[in-house]
Amino acid sequence: MKVRRAIPDDITDLASLMEQLGYPTSIEQMNIRFNQIEKTSNHYTFRAENDDKVVGIIGFHTGVLTTVMIFMLV
């Protein structure tokens, strides 16, 4: 499994994964969300892949005292 920071080219795969996880998301909605996250200096989105297929998304933000992580796999 490979994990790397998500890039705009991943938006279609990320939207599909969110849909599979039960969070209906259009490519347009994912694009808006991704761009908002990328504009925030302490928010990050990573994606996981296995055999060239996106299988997970990790979103987290960092703060002075805390780090919050969410990891979802299908």
N, CA, C and O atoms as a GROMACS GRO file, in nm:
protein
  296
    1MET      N    1   0.084  -0.117   0.000
    1MET     CA    2   0.000   0.000   0.000
    1MET      C    3   0.089   0.123   0.000
    1MET      O    4   0.190   0.129   0.070
    2LYS      N    5   0.050   0.221  -0.080
    2LYS     CA    6   0.120   0.349  -0.086
    2LYS      C    7   0.029   0.458  -0.034
    2LYS      O    8  -0.091   0.459  -0.061
    3VAL      N    9   0.086   0.551   0.042
    3VAL     CA   10   0.012   0.667   0.091
    3VAL      C   11   0.090   0.791   0.050
    3VAL      O   12   0.211   0.798   0.069
    4ARG      N   13   0.019   0.888  -0.006
    4ARG     CA   14   0.084   1.014  -0.044
    4ARG      C   15  -0.017   1.126  -0.033
    4ARG      O   16  -0.138   1.103  -0.024
    5ARG      N   17   0.034   1.246  -0.033
    5ARG     CA   18  -0.054   1.363  -0.028
    5ARG      C   19  -0.139   1.368  -0.154
    5ARG      O   20  -0.089   1.345  -0.265
    6ALA      N   21  -0.266   1.397  -0.137
    6ALA     CA   22  -0.357   1.406  -0.251
    6ALA      C   23  -0.325   1.531  -0.334
    6ALA      O   24  -0.280   1.633  -0.281
    7ILE      N   25  -0.349   1.519  -0.463
    7ILE     CA   26  -0.330   1.630  -0.557
    7ILE      C   27  -0.460   1.647  -0.636
    7ILE      O   28  -0.545   1.558  -0.635
    8PRO      N   29  -0.475   1.760  -0.705
    8PRO     CA   30  -0.599   1.782  -0.781
    8PRO      C   31  -0.635   1.669  -0.878
    8PRO      O   32  -0.753   1.644  -0.900
    9ASP      N   33  -0.538   1.602  -0.934
    9ASP     CA   34  -0.567   1.490  -1.025
    9ASP      C   35  -0.638   1.373  -0.955
    9ASP      O   36  -0.692   1.285  -1.022
   10ASP      N   37  -0.638   1.370  -0.822
   10ASP     CA   38  -0.700   1.262  -0.745
   10ASP      C   39  -0.848   1.287  -0.717
   10ASP      O   40  -0.916   1.199  -0.665
   11ILE      N   41  -0.899   1.404  -0.750
   11ILE     CA   42  -1.034   1.443  -0.709
   11ILE      C   43  -1.140   1.344  -0.756
   11ILE      O   44  -1.230   1.310  -0.678
   12THR      N   45  -1.133   1.296  -0.878
   12THR     CA   46  -1.232   1.201  -0.928
   12THR      C   47  -1.232   1.074  -0.844
   12THR      O   48  -1.338   1.024  -0.805
   13ASP      N   49  -1.113   1.020  -0.814
   13ASP     CA   50  -1.102   0.899  -0.733
   13ASP      C   51  -1.151   0.924  -0.590
   13ASP      O   52  -1.216   0.839  -0.531
   14LEU      N   53  -1.119   1.041  -0.534
   14LEU     CA   54  -1.161   1.073  -0.398
   14LEU      C   55  -1.312   1.086  -0.390
   14LEU      O   56  -1.373   1.039  -0.293
   15ALA      N   57  -1.374   1.149  -0.490
   15ALA     CA   58  -1.520   1.161  -0.492
   15ALA      C   59  -1.584   1.023  -0.499
   15ALA      O   60  -1.684   0.997  -0.431
   16SER      N   61  -1.529   0.935  -0.581
   16SER     CA   62  -1.581   0.799  -0.593
   16SER      C   63  -1.569   0.725  -0.460
   16SER      O   64  -1.662   0.656  -0.419
   17LEU      N   65  -1.456   0.739  -0.394
   17LEU     CA   66  -1.435   0.672  -0.266
   17LEU      C   67  -1.533   0.724  -0.161
   17LEU      O   68  -1.590   0.645  -0.086
   18MET      N   69  -1.554   0.855  -0.156
   18MET     CA   70  -1.649   0.912  -0.060
   18MET      C   71  -1.789   0.856  -0.085
   18MET      O   72  -1.863   0.827   0.009
   19GLU      N   73  -1.824   0.841  -0.212
   19GLU     CA   74  -1.954   0.783  -0.249
   19GLU      C   75  -1.964   0.639  -0.196
   19GLU      O   76  -2.067   0.601  -0.140
   20GLN      N   77  -1.859   0.560  -0.214
   20GLN     CA   78  -1.859   0.422  -0.167
   20GLN      C   79  -1.870   0.414  -0.015
   20GLN      O   80  -1.925   0.318   0.039
   21LEU      N   81  -1.819   0.516   0.054
   21LEU     CA   82  -1.822   0.519   0.200
   21LEU      C   83  -1.955   0.570   0.255
   21LEU      O   84  -1.974   0.579   0.376
   22GLY      N   85  -2.047   0.605   0.165
   22GLY     CA   86  -2.178   0.650   0.208
   22GLY      C   87  -2.194   0.800   0.220
   22GLY      O   88  -2.289   0.848   0.281
   23TYR      N   89  -2.101   0.875   0.162
   23TYR     CA   90  -2.106   1.021   0.163
   23TYR      C   91  -2.121   1.070   0.019
   23TYR      O   92  -2.021   1.100  -0.046
   24PRO      N   93  -2.244   1.079  -0.031
   24PRO     CA   94  -2.264   1.121  -0.170
   24PRO      C   95  -2.192   1.252  -0.199
   24PRO      O   96  -2.218   1.354  -0.136
   25THR      N   97  -2.102   1.248  -0.295
   25THR     CA   98  -2.018   1.363  -0.328
   25THR      C   99  -1.995   1.364  -0.478
   25THR      O  100  -1.946   1.267  -0.535
   26SER      N  101  -2.030   1.475  -0.541
   26SER     CA  102  -2.002   1.488  -0.684
   26SER      C  103  -1.856   1.530  -0.702
   26SER      O  104  -1.791   1.573  -0.607
   27ILE      N  105  -1.807   1.515  -0.822
   27ILE     CA  106  -1.671   1.559  -0.851
   27ILE      C  107  -1.659   1.709  -0.827
   27ILE      O  108  -1.557   1.756  -0.775
   28GLU      N  109  -1.762   1.784  -0.864
   28GLU     CA  110  -1.760   1.929  -0.842
   28GLU      C  111  -1.754   1.963  -0.693
   28GLU      O  112  -1.678   2.051  -0.652
   29GLN      N  113  -1.834   1.893  -0.612
   29GLN     CA  114  -1.831   1.916  -0.467
   29GLN      C  115  -1.695   1.880  -0.408
   29GLN      O  116  -1.642   1.952  -0.323
   30MET      N  117  -1.638   1.768  -0.453
   30MET     CA  118  -1.507   1.726  -0.403
   30MET      C  119  -1.401   1.828  -0.442
   30MET      O  120  -1.311   1.857  -0.364
   31ASN      N  121  -1.410   1.881  -0.561
   31ASN     CA  122  -1.316   1.981  -0.607
   31ASN      C  123  -1.322   2.106  -0.518
   31ASN      O  124  -1.218   2.160  -0.480
   32ILE      N  125  -1.442   2.150  -0.485
   32ILE     CA  126  -1.458   2.267  -0.397
   32ILE      C  127  -1.400   2.237  -0.259
   32ILE      O  128  -1.324   2.318  -0.205
   33ARG      N  129  -1.434   2.123  -0.202
   33ARG     CA  130  -1.383   2.086  -0.069
   33ARG      C  131  -1.231   2.075  -0.069
   33ARG      O  132  -1.164   2.126   0.020
   34PHE      N  133  -1.177   2.008  -0.170
   34PHE     CA  134  -1.032   1.989  -0.178
   34PHE      C  135  -0.961   2.125  -0.186
   34PHE      O  136  -0.862   2.147  -0.116
   35ASN      N  137  -1.012   2.214  -0.268
   35ASN     CA  138  -0.949   2.345  -0.282
   35ASN      C  139  -0.956   2.425  -0.153
   35ASN      O  140  -0.862   2.497  -0.120
   36GLN      N  141  -1.067   2.414  -0.080
   36GLN     CA  142  -1.078   2.483   0.048
   36GLN      C  143  -0.978   2.427   0.148
   36GLN      O  144  -0.914   2.504   0.221
   37ILE      N  145  -0.964   2.296   0.152
   37ILE     CA  146  -0.869   2.232   0.244
   37ILE      C  147  -0.726   2.274   0.209
   37ILE      O  148  -0.647   2.306   0.298
   38GLU      N  149  -0.693   2.274   0.081
   38GLU     CA  150  -0.556   2.307   0.039
   38GLU      C  151  -0.520   2.453   0.070
   38GLU      O  152  -0.402   2.485   0.084
   39LYS      N  153  -0.619   2.540   0.081
   39LYS     CA  154  -0.593   2.681   0.112
   39LYS      C  155  -0.566   2.704   0.261
   39LYS      O  156  -0.518   2.810   0.300
   40THR      N  157  -0.595   2.603   0.343
   40THR     CA  158  -0.578   2.616   0.487
   40THR      C  159  -0.445   2.551   0.526
   40THR      O  160  -0.424   2.432   0.503
   41SER      N  161  -0.358   2.630   0.584
   41SER     CA  162  -0.220   2.585   0.605
   41SER      C  163  -0.205   2.464   0.698
   41SER      O  164  -0.106   2.392   0.687
   42ASN      N  165  -0.299   2.440   0.788
   42ASN     CA  166  -0.282   2.328   0.880
   42ASN      C  167  -0.379   2.213   0.853
   42ASN      O  168  -0.402   2.130   0.941
   43HIS      N  169  -0.435   2.208   0.732
   43HIS     CA  170  -0.524   2.098   0.691
   43HIS      C  171  -0.458   2.021   0.576
   43HIS      O  172  -0.397   2.080   0.488
   44TYR      N  173  -0.474   1.889   0.580
   44TYR     CA  174  -0.407   1.804   0.482
   44TYR      C  175  -0.500   1.692   0.437
   44TYR      O  176  -0.586   1.647   0.512
   45THR      N  177  -0.481   1.647   0.315
   45THR     CA  178  -0.552   1.531   0.262
   45THR      C  179  -0.450   1.437   0.199
   45THR      O  180  -0.371   1.478   0.114
   46PHE      N  181  -0.452   1.312   0.242
   46PHE     CA  182  -0.368   1.209   0.183
   46PHE      C  183  -0.458   1.101   0.126
   46PHE      O  184  -0.573   1.088   0.167
   47ARG      N  185  -0.406   1.025   0.033
   47ARG     CA  186  -0.480   0.914  -0.024
   47ARG      C  187  -0.395   0.788  -0.018
   47ARG      O  188  -0.273   0.794  -0.027
   48ALA      N  189  -0.464   0.676  -0.002
   48ALA     CA  190  -0.396   0.546   0.002
   48ALA      C  191  -0.436   0.470  -0.123
   48ALA      O  192  -0.550   0.477  -0.168
   49GLU      N  193  -0.340   0.396  -0.178
   49GLU     CA  194  -0.369   0.313  -0.295
   49GLU      C  195  -0.309   0.176  -0.278
   49GLU      O  196  -0.207   0.157  -0.212
   50ASN      N  197  -0.376   0.080  -0.339
   50ASN     CA  198  -0.328  -0.057  -0.340
   50ASN      C  199  -0.350  -0.110  -0.482
   50ASN      O  200  -0.461  -0.102  -0.534
   51ASP      N  201  -0.246  -0.161  -0.543
   51ASP     CA  202  -0.254  -0.210  -0.682
   51ASP      C  203  -0.312  -0.103  -0.775
   51ASP      O  204  -0.399  -0.132  -0.858
   52ASP      N  205  -0.262   0.020  -0.762
   52ASP     CA  206  -0.303   0.133  -0.846
   52ASP      C  207  -0.450   0.172  -0.831
   52ASP      O  208  -0.505   0.238  -0.919
   53LYS      N  209  -0.515   0.130  -0.722
   53LYS     CA  210  -0.653   0.167  -0.696
   53LYS      C  211  -0.660   0.244  -0.564
   53LYS      O  212  -0.603   0.201  -0.464
   54VAL      N  213  -0.730   0.359  -0.565
   54VAL     CA  214  -0.745   0.437  -0.443
   54VAL      C  215  -0.836   0.360  -0.348
   54VAL      O  216  -0.949   0.326  -0.383
   55VAL      N  217  -0.786   0.333  -0.227
   55VAL     CA  218  -0.861   0.254  -0.129
   55VAL      C  219  -0.882   0.328   0.002
   55VAL      O  220  -0.949   0.276   0.092
   56GLY      N  221  -0.828   0.448   0.015
   56GLY     CA  222  -0.846   0.520   0.141
   56GLY      C  223  -0.818   0.667   0.126
   56GLY      O  224  -0.748   0.711   0.035
   57ILE      N  225  -0.873   0.742   0.218
   57ILE     CA  226  -0.850   0.886   0.226
   57ILE      C  227  -0.822   0.920   0.372
   57ILE      O  228  -0.889   0.870   0.462
   58ILE      N  229  -0.726   1.004   0.393
   58ILE     CA  230  -0.689   1.048   0.526
   58ILE      C  231  -0.698   1.199   0.526
   58ILE      O  232  -0.632   1.265   0.446
   59GLY      N  233  -0.778   1.253   0.615
   59GLY     CA  234  -0.786   1.397   0.630
   59GLY      C  235  -0.748   1.434   0.772
   59GLY      O  236  -0.797   1.372   0.866
   60PHE      N  237  -0.663   1.533   0.788
   60PHE     CA  238  -0.630   1.574   0.924
   60PHE      C  239  -0.588   1.720   0.928
   60PHE      O  240  -0.552   1.780   0.827
   61HIS      N  241  -0.595   1.772   1.049
   61HIS     CA  242  -0.545   1.908   1.070
   61HIS      C  243  -0.460   1.908   1.195
   61HIS      O  244  -0.479   1.826   1.285
   62THR      N  245  -0.368   1.999   1.199
   62THR     CA  246  -0.280   2.009   1.314
   62THR      C  247  -0.304   2.143   1.383
   62THR      O  248  -0.340   2.242   1.320
   63GLY      N  249  -0.285   2.142   1.512
   63GLY     CA  250  -0.301   2.263   1.592
   63GLY      C  251  -0.190   2.272   1.694
   63GLY      O  252  -0.100   2.188   1.696
   64VAL      N  253  -0.196   2.371   1.777
   64VAL     CA  254  -0.092   2.392   1.878
   64VAL      C  255  -0.085   2.275   1.975
   64VAL      O  256   0.023   2.231   2.012
   65LEU      N  257  -0.200   2.226   2.016
   65LEU     CA  258  -0.201   2.120   2.117
   65LEU      C  259  -0.250   1.985   2.067
   65LEU      O  260  -0.231   1.884   2.134
   66THR      N  261  -0.311   1.981   1.951
   66THR     CA  262  -0.372   1.855   1.909
   66THR      C  263  -0.347   1.825   1.762
   66THR      O  264  -0.319   1.914   1.682
   67THR      N  265  -0.358   1.700   1.730
   67THR     CA  266  -0.362   1.653   1.592
   67THR      C  267  -0.483   1.561   1.581
   67THR      O  268  -0.499   1.470   1.662
   68VAL      N  269  -0.567   1.584   1.484
   68VAL     CA  270  -0.686   1.502   1.464
   68VAL      C  271  -0.671   1.429   1.332
   68VAL      O  272  -0.637   1.491   1.231
   69MET      N  273  -0.696   1.299   1.331
   69MET     CA  274  -0.684   1.220   1.208
   69MET      C  275  -0.812   1.141   1.185
   69MET      O  276  -0.878   1.096   1.278
   70ILE      N  277  -0.844   1.125   1.059
   70ILE     CA  278  -0.954   1.039   1.017
   70ILE      C  279  -0.899   0.949   0.908
   70ILE      O  280  -0.838   0.997   0.812
   71PHE      N  281  -0.920   0.819   0.920
   71PHE     CA  282  -0.870   0.725   0.819
   71PHE      C  283  -0.985   0.635   0.779
   71PHE      O  284  -1.045   0.569   0.864
   72MET      N  285  -1.016   0.633   0.651
   72MET     CA  286  -1.126   0.551   0.602
   72MET      C  287  -1.075   0.460   0.492
   72MET      O  288  -1.007   0.505   0.400
   73LEU      N  289  -1.107   0.335   0.500
   73LEU     CA  290  -1.073   0.238   0.397
   73LEU      C  291  -1.198   0.165   0.353
   73LEU      O  292  -1.291   0.143   0.431
   74VAL      N  293  -1.199   0.127   0.225
   74VAL     CA  294  -1.309   0.043   0.178
   74VAL      C  295  -1.260  -0.098   0.166
   74VAL      O  296  -1.336  -0.186   0.127
   0.00000   0.00000   0.00000
